[in-house]
Amino acid sequence: MKRIPPHIGWPLLIIGFLLLGVTWSMGVVVASQSDGGPEIVEDYYEKAISWDEEAQRRAQSDAQNWDISISVQRDNEDPVLFVSILDANGNPVEGLTGSVYALRPQKAQPIAKLAIAPSQTAGLYTSPFPSLTPGLWDFRIEAVADPFIVYTTIRKEF
């Protein structure tokens, strides 16, 4: 077996290490862009200013001790989101109007804003949810019925 002369071997070794570094860096760049790259939070300054108001609304809602559950029913047609809201005593909360924001934890913007509508069952609200894909979801519920306020986020995996 013939050995590679040192005047060729050492430069090849250095070039190999440099190419390895460049290849590794390019792999990191490709991987970081594979999901669309960094996302910009729209109106981030206004959201930061209004954070105290949002925290106060969340605290008011949490003080009510809501029992909220979310489920999705998939039939032959589009999936339907069901939101069940019970008060601290287990009684259904009726007359709420508002929205459910469907968010993916890895995304900066909501995927969908769903208007909730009461169903025939007391305390149960529904909304069509055509953009449901498997994975982890955050549902931010913003609903009011004087004097009640529901402002909470529930994480669910489908």
BELQUI-V131079 format. One record per helix or strand of 2 or more residues. SS is the DSSP state (H for helix, E for strand). FROM is the first residue (numbers start at 1). TO is the last residue. If there is no record, write none. Layout:
[[SS FROM TO] [SS FROM TO]]
//
This chain:
[[H 6 33] [H 44 49] [H 51 63] [E 67 73] [E 80 86] [E 97 103] [E 112 118] [E 124 128] [E 136 145] [E 148 157]]
//
